[in-house]
Amino acid sequence: MSMNRQTDHVGGMQLSLPYNGDEEEDKQNMDIRPNQGITTVAADIAQVQWEIMKRLGRDYFQHFRPAEILLNSHNNSGSQQRNTSTHAGFHHLPMDYCASPNYMGDLSLPSNRSALIPEEQNCSLWITGLPPNIDHHNLLGAIRGVGKIYATVINPPLGIHSTSAAKVVFFEREQAETLFLQIVSGNFIVMGQRLCRGNVRWNNIKSARYPHSDQSRSIRITGVKQWMNFEFFDHFFRQRFAFELDTVTEVACDMIGCASQDWHFGSLRCQAASAKLAIEREMTGIFLVSWIQDPCQ
């Protein structure tokens, strides 16, 4: 069969996408035939892969298929709840997406070493006394009107400690000072719990200001409406880097036939940055991706 090239114009976005192959044969190879008993989530992932593969060719998703762990977990539980905090799939992580199983605490990594800066330039806070079940959504949701978050790491209760702690790194020192003052003055409440002076200090591992003010822990993904599927992107990202989510929301899109999703990650570092890079590197011409405002600003 000769190669056919299909060009779509969707809301001003031009897609020039080749398809080369036998449609029925490729559909069988994608394992999305209707009577296989796979879960709705797995079927959604496979369907989006199939639609994209029809345009790009049969080899496009050779390295990217629904993982057995995903199929099994949904088959066993029957649940389709979105997991907003995950460290799964480290053995799948390409090194150039900067993710590592040790990215939260390995001091041999440059990004985890204390910056050689004066104390008054440190942008990193250490917050203690947090609820034991706190997650990134609850912590970051309590930070409003403060500034852009560079990185957030939550340490759950361990040993004799009955509460959680968190490292929160801002783009700028002034932003970190704003949250510091909110906490010491008793004006910061998270999950119904009011923190106080003893719950915050400047982190011993110092972080310098992050100079790229155009970047963010939040990105907007836009594409053809039927391809904008949360489970597809969640699986796509998990295969490439470890991440925590604050939230994902669908937002209005003025491009005809398209839809947009806002992905608010727990960190810019190795999360939102890796997500944007992955889409730009592997999905050019299929999805548009851009930085958007951090809700913590």
C-alpha angles and dihedrals in degrees: 000000000000121000116265121200118209120197119197127190108202117173092328093312112119119211116192102183128167126217121194120172149053109300099212093044092049092047090055090048090054090059096228099125109142103243102054096100096233120154125267091248094051090045091051091053092047093047094054090046089050094050092049093044090054087062101038103035137262097284096057097091097031089118096037121065134140105285118240089234090059094048093045096046093053094042090052099044103031087216127130096186113145113245108220097186122050142155094175126136102028091154088065096054118118110218094230092066086067096230120135135175085237099046092116098057118002106121091196087073112090091224090059098048121098111265117243094241136117115272091248090063095053112122097186126099129194111211122190137180094053121154111278093237097046118136134186093269093056096041097046092040089062092056110082133154091012113099148272119316118224098182139356125192122179121201112200122216112296132182112328093357115101096184136060128248132203141199111217118187121191131200092240136030092233091058092052090049090055093057091041090056092046090056098044091048092052094246098119117091124178124181088348093306121118116216124210143194095291092057100068139051137153109277116254089223098069124215124200123222115281108236101199098090093172091068127082145176085248128076135178119222119198129185147129106322098240091053096052097098123153095211091051094054093040090055093042091054096042090057090058110035145357117258149162123218130219094187145315120220136180112234135190116278124198093198110102112244093009137103134200135215127194113216114198108191128195091247142012091218111088092341118060089020091052093046092053092046092049093053093045092047101041107021104042110153092016103068134017118219131188142165116261136185119293109239088224091067 
